[in-house]
């Protein structure tokens, strides 16, 4: 999985449309192998991002869990600690 795509489910507050769109963009970039499509492919690229974002939002809206919502700041701190441990020299 692309390292730049972050889990979006079960956070308080819920994922925003911008977060969903950013994840969709990263996914389409990874699948297409291109960070910036050519002018000829821009429309297809943009349509794919919109479709993936819409599908992702529907998925997030339909998922259910009994786990308590995660706090974004706590999860970010955990990620920083893991990165620090991984890259500490």
RABEL-V860500 format. One record per pair of residues at least 12 apart in sequence whose ideal C-beta (glycine too) atoms are under 10 Angstrom apart, sorted by the first residue. I is the first residue (numbers start at 0). GAP is how many residues later the second one is. If there is no record, write none. Layout:
# RABEL-V860500
<<I	GAP> <I	GAP>>
This chain:
# RABEL-V860500
<<0	25> <0	26> <0	29> <1	21> <1	24> <1	25> <1	27> <1	28> <1	29> <2	23> <2	27> <3	18> <3	19> <3	21> <3	22> <3	23> <3	25> <3	26> <4	17> <4	18> <4	19> <4	20> <4	21> <4	22> <4	25> <4	51> <5	13> <5	16> <5	17> <5	20> <5	66> <5	69> <5	70> <5	73> <6	16> <6	63> <6	68> <7	12> <7	14> <7	15> <7	48> <7	49> <7	51> <7	52> <7	55> <8	47> <8	50> <8	51> <8	54> <8	55> <8	56> <8	58> <8	60> <8	61> <9	50> <9	53> <9	54> <9	55> <9	57> <9	58> <9	59> <9	60> <10	49> <10	58> <10	59> <10	60> <10	61> <10	64> <11	56> <11	57> <11	58> <11	59> <11	60> <12	56> <12	59> <13	46> <13	47> <13	55> <14	41> <14	42> <14	45> <14	57> <16	36> <16	40> <17	35> <18	34> <18	37> <18	41> <19	32> <19	33> <19	34> <19	35> <19	36> <19	37> <19	39> <19	40> <20	28> <20	29> <20	31> <20	32> <20	33> <20	35> <20	36> <21	27> <21	31> <22	26> <22	29> <22	30> <22	33> <23	24> <23	25> <23	26> <23	27> <23	28> <23	29> <23	30> <23	31> <23	32> <23	33> <24	20> <24	21> <24	23> <24	24> <24	27> <24	28> <25	23> <25	26> <26	21> <26	22> <26	25> <26	26> <26	29> <27	16> <27	17> <27	18> <27	19> <27	20> <27	21> <27	22> <27	23> <27	24> <27	25> <28	16> <28	19> <28	20> <30	17> <30	21> <31	12> <31	13> <31	16> <31	17>>
